[in-house]
C-alpha cells in the first residue's frame, strides 16, 4: 500500500526540521557563550574586588566587551554545602582555609578536578602545607595570605619612652603610658562575632602555643559536630578552658586584666571596626588589633601613622604558627578556562594579585606592593604552617559563631 504524501505533510516536515535546526543552533550557541562561574565565600569585599579584577583579565572572550567570568557571592550565613545548593554551580571557589574549605576540597576530589602538584612550585614550605590534596592532586590552591596583626601608633610609641615593642609586657607598658581621659590605649572590634573569636584564637597561639590552639579547636569542632552548640553549651566549654591549666586561661586573663585597668574600654564587646577606624583617624588610640585585609580599608593618611607587628610570643620563630588565613582557589569543575586562570593566579599573576588586594603572596619570590605585604610573607615563611582563623577552623555556620561569641562576651562583661 502506497503512502500518500501530501503538500501539507511536506510543509510540516520542513517546518519541523527548521525549528529543530534553530533549537540546536541556539543550544550550541548558548553553550559556546556560557561563562565560567567564579564564586566567593566568606572573603572580605575589598579582597573580592581585587581578586575579581585579576581574574577577569586571565581570559579574553570573542566579544572583547564582555567579561569572561560570571561572579557569584555565596551566602556565608549558611554553611558552604547549603550556600552552593542555593546558588549557581561554581567552576572556581575562592575561600579561606578551614572547615568549609575542607568540604569544598572534598567536592573537587570527587569531581577529580584537582591540579598536578606543580601548581605549588615556587611557594614556601609553610604555604604549601595549607594546600588541600587528594589522590595526588591539589584540590585547594593557596593564592594569598591574610594575617592577624597589631598596629602601633608611631607617635604614641615615640613619646612613650618604651624602647621597643617585642613582647606582650612591652605592649602593656606602651598602653599604660598612653592611657588618658581622651585616649583608649588598646582596641579591637569585639562587637563583631568573627573578629572576637579570631583575636582570641591568635592570642591563644601567641600566649599558650600551637598545642593549646589545636586542643581548643578540636574541642570546638566536637561541640559543633554534636549539633548542641548553644550559648549555654559554649559557656560551659569556655569555663572549662578558662581554668588555670586551660587553653584560654592566659588569653582571657590578659584581656580581663587590661579591661579592669582601663587599657581597653569597658564597652569593648560593643566596639566595631567602624569605631576603630574613627578612633585611629582622630588619633585617639595607640594599639589596635586587626587583619591585613582590614588594614587595607583604612585611609592611607591614617594607617601610615601606624606600624604593623605580629602577635608576640616567648617561643622561637620556628615554633610559631601565626594566625594567617590563606585564600584558596578550589576547582569545582574541569572547565579549561577556569583551570587556566587558577594556574596563572598561583604563579605569574601573583604580583598583580598582591597589588590589587594588598595581601601577601603565596609565591616565595613574588614582588609585593609594600612592607606590610612583604613582612607577612616573611613571617609566615620563617615559621610553621600558618593557622586558619579560629572561627573557620572550628565552625561551619554563622549561628555557631554567634553562640560562641555571645558566651565569650559574657565572660568579658
C-alpha positions in Angstrom: 0.0 0.0 0.0 1.5 3.3 -1.0 1.7 6.1 1.5 0.2 9.3 0.2 2.5 12.3 0.5 0.6 15.5 0.7 1.7 19.1 0.3 0.7 19.7 3.9 2.9 16.9 5.2 5.9 18.1 3.2 5.4 21.7 4.6 5.1 20.2 8.1 8.2 18.2 7.8 10.2 21.1 6.5 8.9 23.4 9.3 9.8 20.8 12.0 13.3 20.4 10.5 13.8 24.2 10.5 12.6 24.5 14.1 14.8 21.7 15.2 17.8 23.3 13.5 17.2 26.6 15.2 16.8 24.9 18.6 20.1 23.1 18.2 21.7 26.2 16.9 20.7 28.3 19.9 21.6 25.4 22.4 25.1 25.2 20.8 25.5 29.0 20.8 24.5 29.2 24.4 27.0 26.5 25.4 29.7 28.3 23.5 28.9 31.6 25.1 28.4 30.2 28.6 30.7 32.0 31.1 32.5 30.1 33.7 31.3 30.9 37.2 33.6 32.2 39.9 32.2 32.2 43.5 33.4 33.8 46.7 32.5 32.5 50.2 33.4 34.5 53.3 36.0 36.7 51.6 36.0 40.4 52.5 34.6 42.7 49.9 37.8 44.6 49.2 39.7 41.3 48.7 36.9 40.0 46.4 37.2 43.1 44.2 41.0 42.7 44.0 40.8 39.0 43.0 38.0 39.7 40.5 40.0 42.4 38.8 42.8 40.0 38.2 40.6 37.0 37.3 38.7 38.9 34.6 42.0 39.6 32.8 43.1 36.0 32.7 40.9 35.2 29.6 39.6 37.2 26.7 36.2 36.4 25.1 35.5 36.7 21.4 33.3 39.7 22.3 36.0 41.7 24.0 33.5 44.0 25.6 32.1 41.0 27.6 33.9 40.0 30.8 34.9 36.3 30.8 33.6 35.3 34.2 30.2 35.4 35.9 30.8 36.4 39.6 28.7 34.9 42.4 28.8 35.9 46.0 27.7 32.9 48.1 25.6 33.4 51.2 28.1 32.9 54.0 25.4 33.0 56.7 24.9 29.4 55.6 27.3 26.5 55.7 29.1 26.1 52.3 27.1 23.0 51.4 23.8 24.9 51.7 25.2 28.0 50.1 26.3 26.1 47.0 23.0 24.3 46.8 21.2 27.7 46.8 23.3 29.2 44.0 24.7 28.6 40.5 27.3 25.8 40.5 30.7 27.5 40.5 33.7 26.4 38.4 36.1 28.1 40.8 35.5 28.9 44.5 37.6 31.4 46.5 37.5 30.7 50.2 39.6 31.0 53.3 41.1 27.7 54.6 39.1 26.0 57.3 36.2 23.5 57.7 34.1 24.8 54.8 37.2 24.8 52.6 37.7 21.2 53.5 34.2 20.4 52.3 34.9 22.3 49.0 38.1 20.4 48.5 36.2 17.1 49.0 33.9 18.1 46.2 36.9 18.8 43.9 38.3 15.4 44.8 35.0 13.7 44.0 34.9 15.5 40.6 38.6 14.7 40.0 39.2 18.3 39.1 42.4 18.8 41.1 45.7 20.1 39.8 49.1 18.4 39.4 51.5 19.2 42.3 53.5 21.6 40.0 50.8 24.3 40.6 52.5 24.8 44.0 56.0 25.3 42.5 57.7 28.4 43.9 55.7 28.5 47.2 57.4 28.3 50.6 57.1 25.1 52.6 54.8 26.7 55.2 52.4 27.9 52.5 52.4 24.5 50.7 51.2 22.9 53.9 47.9 24.9 53.6 47.1 23.4 50.2 44.4 20.6 50.2 45.1 17.4 48.3 43.6 14.1 47.4 44.9 11.1 45.4 48.0 13.0 44.5 46.1 16.1 43.1 45.9 19.6 44.6 42.2 20.3 45.4 42.8 23.7 47.2 45.4 26.0 45.8 46.9 28.8 48.1 46.8 32.2 46.4 47.1 34.9 49.1 47.9 35.2 52.8 45.9 37.4 55.2 47.1 38.0 58.8 46.1 38.9 62.3 48.3 41.9 63.1 48.8 44.5 65.8 49.1 48.2 64.7 51.0 50.5 66.9 50.6 54.3 66.7 54.1 55.7 65.9 53.7 59.0 67.7 52.4 57.2 70.8 55.4 54.8 70.7 57.9 57.7 70.1 56.5 59.7 73.1 56.1 56.7 75.4 59.8 56.1 76.2 59.3 52.4 75.7 62.5 51.3 73.8 60.9 48.5 71.7 57.7 46.5 71.3 58.8 42.9 71.1 56.8 41.2 73.8 53.4 41.5 75.5 54.8 43.3 78.5 56.2 45.9 76.1 52.7 46.4 74.6 51.2 46.6 78.1 53.8 49.3 79.1 53.1 51.3 76.0 49.4 51.0 76.7 49.9 52.2 80.3 52.0 55.2 79.1 49.3 56.3 76.6 46.3 55.9 79.0 44.5 59.2 79.5 41.0 60.6 79.6 40.8 61.0 75.9 43.0 58.2 74.5 41.9 54.5 74.5 45.1 52.5 74.7 44.0 49.2 73.1 41.1 48.5 70.8 39.8 45.5 68.7 36.3 45.0 67.2 34.9 42.6 69.8 31.4 43.7 68.7 32.0 41.5 65.6 31.5 37.8 66.3 34.2 36.5 64.0 36.8 39.2 64.9 36.2 38.5 68.6 36.7 34.7 68.2 39.7 35.1 65.9 41.6 37.6 68.1 41.3 35.1 70.9 42.5 32.4 68.6 45.5 34.4 67.7 46.1 35.2 71.4 45.9 31.5 72.4 48.7 30.6 69.8 50.8 33.6 70.9 50.5 33.1 74.7 50.0 29.4 75.1 51.4 27.8 71.9 50.0 25.9 68.9 49.3 22.8 71.0 46.8 24.8 73.1 45.3 26.2 69.8 44.9 22.7 68.4 43.4 21.4 71.6 40.9 24.3 71.7 40.0 23.9 68.1 39.4 20.2 68.5 37.0 20.8 71.4 35.1 23.4 69.4 34.8 21.2 66.4 33.5 18.4 68.6 30.9 20.7 70.0 29.9 21.8 66.5 29.6 18.3 65.3 27.4 17.3 68.3 24.7 19.6 67.0 24.3 21.0 70.5 26.0 24.4 70.1 24.1 26.9 72.1 25.2 29.9 74.2 24.8 27.6 77.3 27.0 24.8 75.9 29.6 27.3 74.7 29.7 29.0 78.1 30.3 25.6 79.8 33.1 24.8 77.5 34.7 28.2 77.8 34.6 28.0 81.6 36.5 24.7 81.4 39.1 26.2 79.0 39.4 29.3 81.2 40.7 27.2 84.2 44.4 27.7 85.1 45.6 24.8 83.0 43.1 25.5 80.2 43.6 26.7 76.6 42.0 30.1 77.1 43.4 30.9 80.6 46.3 33.2 79.6 44.4 35.0 76.8 41.3 35.6 79.0 43.4 36.6 82.0 45.4 39.2 80.0 42.3 40.8 78.3 40.3 40.8 81.5 43.3 42.4 83.3 43.5 45.1 80.6 39.8 45.8 80.9 40.0 46.1 84.7 42.9 48.5 84.5 41.3 50.7 81.8 43.7 49.7 78.9 40.7 48.5 76.9 37.3 50.2 77.2 34.5 48.8 79.4 32.3 48.6 76.3 34.9 46.6 74.3 32.2 44.0 73.4 30.3 46.7 71.5 33.2 48.1 69.5 33.0 47.7 65.7 35.7 48.1 63.1 34.0 51.4 62.1 34.6 52.6 65.6 38.2 51.6 65.4 38.6 53.4 62.1 37.2 56.6 63.7 39.4 56.3 66.8 42.5 55.9 64.6 41.6 58.8 62.3 41.2 61.0 65.3 44.5 59.8 66.8 42.7 58.5 69.9 44.1 55.0 70.2 47.6 53.7 70.5 47.3 49.9 69.7 44.7 48.2 67.6 44.2 44.5 66.6 43.0 43.9 63.1 43.6 41.8 59.9 45.8 42.8 57.0 42.6 42.9 54.8 41.0 45.3 57.2 44.3 47.3 57.3 43.8 47.9 53.5 40.4 49.6 54.0 41.8 52.4 56.2 42.8 55.7 54.5 46.5 56.0 53.9 46.9 59.2 55.8 45.6 57.4 58.9 47.2 54.0 58.6 50.6 55.5 57.6 50.7 56.7 61.2 50.9 53.1 62.4 53.4 50.3 62.2 52.2 46.7 61.9 53.7 43.9 64.1 52.9 40.2 64.7 51.4 38.9 67.9 54.5 38.5 70.1 55.5 35.3 71.9 58.2 33.8 74.1 58.5 31.0 71.5 61.1 31.0 68.8 60.0 31.8 65.2 60.3 28.2 64.0 58.0 27.2 66.8 55.3 29.8 65.9 52.2 29.2 63.8 50.8 32.6 63.0 47.1 33.2 62.6 47.4 33.9 58.9 44.3 32.7 57.0 45.1 31.7 53.4 42.8 32.5 50.5 42.4 29.3 48.4 41.2 28.6 44.9 39.2 25.4 44.7 38.5 23.9 41.3 34.9 22.7 41.3 34.8 21.7 37.7 37.1 20.7 34.8 36.4 23.9 32.9 39.6 24.7 31.0 39.3 28.4 31.2 38.8 28.3 35.0 41.7 25.9 35.4 44.0 28.1 33.4 43.0 31.1 35.4 43.9 29.4 38.7 47.3 28.2 37.3 48.1 31.8 36.2 47.0 33.3 39.5 49.1 30.8 41.5 52.2 31.7 39.5 52.8 34.5 37.0 49.9 36.7 38.2 50.9 36.7 41.9 52.3 40.2 41.7 49.0 41.5 40.3 47.0 39.7 42.9 49.1 41.2 45.7 48.9 44.6 44.3 45.1 44.5 43.8 44.3 43.0 47.2 47.2 44.2 49.4 47.6 40.8 50.9 50.8 38.7 51.0 51.7 36.3 48.1 51.9 32.6 48.2 54.9 32.6 46.0 58.3 33.0 47.7 59.9 35.3 45.2 57.0 37.4 44.2 57.2 41.2 44.3 55.0 42.8 46.9 53.2 46.2 46.9 54.7 47.4 50.2 56.3 46.5 53.6 53.1 45.1 55.2 52.6 42.5 52.4 56.3 41.6 52.4 56.5 41.3 56.2 53.6 38.8 56.3 55.2 36.7 53.6 58.4 36.7 55.5 56.8 36.0 58.9 54.9 33.0 57.5 57.9 31.7 55.6 60.0 31.8 58.8 57.5 29.9 60.9 55.5 26.8 60.9 52.3 26.2 58.9 50.0 29.3 59.3 46.7 28.7 61.1 43.3 29.4 59.8 41.1 31.9 61.6 39.7 30.1 64.6 36.1 30.6 63.6 36.8 29.0 60.2 38.8 26.2 61.7 36.1 25.3 64.3 32.7 26.2 62.8 30.8 26.0 59.6 27.8 28.2 60.3 27.4 31.8 61.4 24.8 30.7 64.1 27.6 28.6 65.7 30.0 31.5 65.7 27.3 33.8 67.2 26.7 31.4 70.0 30.3 31.1 70.9 31.0 34.8 70.6 28.0 35.5 72.8 29.3 33.2 75.5 32.8 34.8 75.2 31.4 38.3 75.6 29.5 37.3 78.8 32.9 36.5 80.4 34.3 39.9 79.4 31.5 41.9 80.8 
